[in-house]
């Protein structure tokens, strides 16, 4: 797949993933919401590392700026 995420978008996703992971890991958010946060944090972190967001592909969104 082609990359469709810019650097700023990837940084924001990585920060959000760490924050959501922190909330779930330290049981600040528990129960079903904790599981949802864990799954979202994993998904955000993977997409930040890879630089491809499947939802962006479906919606034809690109935040990657080519020079």
C-alpha positions, 0 to 999 in steps of 0.5 A: 500500500502507498503511504498516505500519512504525513509526518505531523499526522504520524507524530500525533497518532503516536502520542495519542497511542502512548496516552491511550495505552497509559490510561489502559495499562494503569487502569485509569480506564477499566472495563470495556472502555479499557479494552477499546482504548487498548485496541485503539492504541495498538491500531494507532501505533501500528498506523503511525509506524507504517504510515498507512491508514486504511480508513484514509484509503477508503475515504481518499484522504492524504496528509502526506505532502510530496515535494 
